[in-house]
Structures are given as structure tokens and as C-alpha cells.
Amino acid sequence: MNSERTLIAVMVVVAILAAIPQLPFSSWSIVLVVLGLIAGGIGQLGDTTERTIFYVLAIALPEFSDSLSVVPTVGPWLNQVLDHLSTSIQGMAVAIFARALYGRLMPASK
């Protein structure tokens, strides 16, 4: 398993842990953003389509997950998990954008 897949698996686990209200840790969002920044920084997303998917997902996932709140019993919990996961995806999108911008600004090494 490569490091990018491992980081994404850790992001999912942390998003699930962050949705558990009995865990007394107040900085889940910071952990999720840092994991997302690292995953986006080391990821190999050279294709414009893949980068665009992350940008759209970073915007749309919180909106889509809000509709799960109407599902009885598990809906609010799933909404929280997806909201926390979208925090990591937003961090990934920022890192992907920064890498793409850096690639455009800096001259290519030959």
C-alpha cells in the first residue's frame, strides 16, 4: 500500500473518530486539514480532470451530505462523517492547487 492510499485511509478513520461525540478531542478539524494537505502534496494528480474532480468534491460534498440528516438514526452521523471527510478533501484541494500554481510559476528543470 503506497503512502497516498495510507493517508486517505487514515483520513477516513479520523473522520469517523471525529464524528463520535464521546471522544474529548477538540482539534479534529486541524488534524483533518493537515492530513489533507499532506495527501494533496504528495499525490500524483497530473491530470486536469482529476484535479477538477477534487475541486468540485471539496465544494459539493458538504452540500450533498446535509441531505442525509433526514434519514432516521444514522443520517446525522453519516452527515458528520462526510462533513469531516470533506474537510480533508478541502485540504487536499488546497495542496493540489498550490502544486499546480507552483508548477506554472516556476520554470521547468532540464
C-alpha positions, 0 to 999 in steps of 0.5 A: 500500500503506497503512502497516498492510499495510507493517508486517505485511509487514515483520513477516513478513520479520523473522520469517523473518530471525529464524528463520535461525540464521546471522544474529548478531542477538540482539534479534529478539524486541524488534524483533518486539514493537515492530513489533507494537505499532506495527501494533496502534496504528495499525490500524483494528480497530473491530470486536469480532470482529476484535479477538477474532480477534487475541486468540485468534491471539496465544494459539493460534498458538504452540500450533498451530505446535509441531505442525509440528516433526514434519514432516521438514526444514522443520517446525522452521523453519516452527515458528520462523517462526510462533513469531516471527510470533506474537510480533508478533501478541502485540504487536499484541494488546497495542496493540489492547487498550490502544486499546480500554481507552483508548477506554472510559476516556476520554470521547468528543470532540464 
